[in-house]
């Protein structure tokens, strides 16, 4: 399963980003493919938080526009929302401890934990994910 980090979602909709075109092309290919794609709630919430922020460089989206984009993703046959499992705390705690995560890296540990729970590969441009043992991750833009 392809698990998508928020940074790829945000770049794909922020025309001011230097990674806009590559991210957009990759995302369109993944969403139109047959491989399972997982969108963690954390990535969805981050997409909403950033793309609706009036301080964002480039195009800002209204809540309704951003929600419509997300609903379009969710309508794809190969896309599903990933929620933490009942045993999430154990995996999350392990990722925080073994990855020596604190502060902003706590969100990364949470995303790593969800990805491992679903047996997925996290697609991201953030190299910080290398710190989490057992997490498989790739940068699709490199």
C-alpha positions as CSV (number, residue, x, y, z in Angstrom):
1,X,0.0,0.0,0.0
2,X,1.2,3.5,-0.9
3,X,0.7,5.8,2.2
4,X,0.8,9.5,1.3
5,X,2.5,12.1,3.5
6,X,0.8,15.5,3.6
7,X,3.8,17.2,2.0
8,X,3.1,15.5,-1.3
9,X,-0.6,16.4,-1.1
10,X,0.2,20.0,-0.3
11,X,2.9,20.4,-3.0
12,X,0.5,18.9,-5.6
13,X,-2.0,21.8,-5.0
14,X,0.3,24.7,-4.3
15,X,1.2,26.2,-7.6
16,X,3.9,28.3,-5.9
17,X,5.8,25.3,-4.8
18,X,8.9,24.4,-6.9
19,X,7.7,20.7,-6.4
20,X,4.2,21.4,-7.7
21,X,4.4,19.8,-11.2
22,X,6.3,16.7,-10.1
23,X,4.0,16.2,-7.1
24,X,0.9,16.8,-9.1
25,X,2.0,14.3,-11.8
26,X,2.9,11.7,-9.3
27,X,-0.3,12.1,-7.3
28,X,-2.5,11.9,-10.4
29,X,-0.7,8.7,-11.5
30,X,-1.1,7.1,-8.1
31,X,-4.7,8.0,-7.6
32,X,-5.6,6.8,-11.1
33,X,-3.6,3.5,-10.7
34,X,-4.6,0.2,-9.3
35,X,-2.3,-0.1,-6.2
36,X,-4.0,0.6,-2.9
37,X,-3.4,4.2,-1.6
38,X,-3.8,5.1,2.0
39,X,-4.5,8.6,3.3
40,X,-3.9,8.8,7.0
41,X,-6.1,11.2,8.9
42,X,-3.0,13.1,9.9
43,X,-2.2,13.8,6.3
44,X,-5.7,14.8,5.4
45,X,-5.9,17.2,8.4
46,X,-2.5,18.8,7.5
47,X,-3.6,19.3,3.9
48,X,-6.7,21.2,5.2
49,X,-4.6,23.2,7.7
50,X,-2.1,24.3,5.2
51,X,-4.1,24.8,2.0
52,X,-6.8,26.9,3.7
53,X,-4.2,29.1,5.5
54,X,-4.5,32.7,4.1
55,X,-0.7,33.1,4.7
56,X,0.1,30.3,2.2
57,X,2.2,31.5,-0.7
58,X,0.4,30.6,-3.9
59,X,-3.3,29.7,-4.2
60,X,-5.3,29.4,-1.0
61,X,-8.4,27.2,-0.9
62,X,-11.6,27.8,0.9
63,X,-12.7,25.1,3.3
64,X,-15.3,23.9,0.8
65,X,-12.8,23.8,-2.1
66,X,-10.2,21.8,0.0
67,X,-12.9,19.5,1.3
68,X,-14.1,18.9,-2.3
69,X,-10.5,17.9,-3.3
70,X,-10.3,15.4,-0.4
71,X,-13.7,14.0,-1.3
72,X,-12.5,13.6,-4.9
73,X,-9.5,11.5,-3.6
74,X,-11.8,9.4,-1.4
75,X,-14.1,8.7,-4.4
76,X,-11.2,6.8,-6.1
77,X,-11.6,3.0,-6.0
78,X,-8.1,2.4,-4.8
79,X,-8.0,5.1,-2.0
80,X,-8.9,4.6,1.6
81,X,-8.6,6.6,4.8
82,X,-6.2,5.1,7.3
83,X,-7.3,5.4,11.0
84,X,-5.1,4.2,13.8
85,X,-5.8,0.6,15.0
86,X,-6.8,-0.3,18.5
87,X,-3.2,-1.1,19.3
88,X,-1.9,2.1,17.8
89,X,-0.4,3.4,21.1
90,X,2.1,0.5,21.2
91,X,3.4,1.1,17.7
92,X,3.3,4.9,18.2
93,X,5.2,4.8,21.4
94,X,7.8,2.4,19.9
95,X,8.3,4.8,17.0
96,X,8.7,7.8,19.3
97,X,11.2,5.9,21.6
98,X,13.3,4.2,18.9
99,X,13.2,7.2,16.6
100,X,14.1,9.6,19.4
101,X,11.2,11.8,18.4
102,X,10.2,14.9,20.3
103,X,8.5,18.2,19.4
104,X,7.5,18.4,15.7
105,X,8.8,14.8,15.1
106,X,6.0,13.4,17.2
107,X,3.7,13.9,14.2
108,X,6.2,12.0,12.0
109,X,6.3,9.2,14.5
110,X,2.5,9.0,14.5
111,X,2.5,8.8,10.7
112,X,5.2,6.2,10.7
113,X,3.2,4.1,13.2
114,X,0.1,4.2,11.1
115,X,2.1,3.2,8.0
116,X,3.7,0.2,9.7
117,X,0.3,-0.8,11.1
118,X,-1.1,-1.1,7.6
119,X,2.0,-2.7,6.2
120,X,2.5,0.2,3.8
121,X,5.3,2.2,2.3
122,X,5.3,5.9,3.2
123,X,5.8,8.2,0.2
124,X,7.2,11.6,1.4
125,X,9.9,14.1,0.6
126,X,10.9,14.3,4.3
127,X,14.1,12.5,5.1
128,X,13.4,12.7,8.8
129,X,11.5,9.4,8.4
130,X,14.7,7.5,8.1
131,X,15.0,7.7,11.9
132,X,12.1,5.3,12.4
133,X,13.1,1.6,12.5
134,X,10.9,-0.7,10.5
135,X,9.4,2.0,8.5
136,X,9.6,1.6,4.7
137,X,9.6,4.9,2.9
138,X,10.4,6.4,-0.5
139,X,10.7,9.9,-2.0
140,X,8.8,9.6,-5.3
141,X,10.2,12.9,-6.5
142,X,13.9,12.1,-6.3
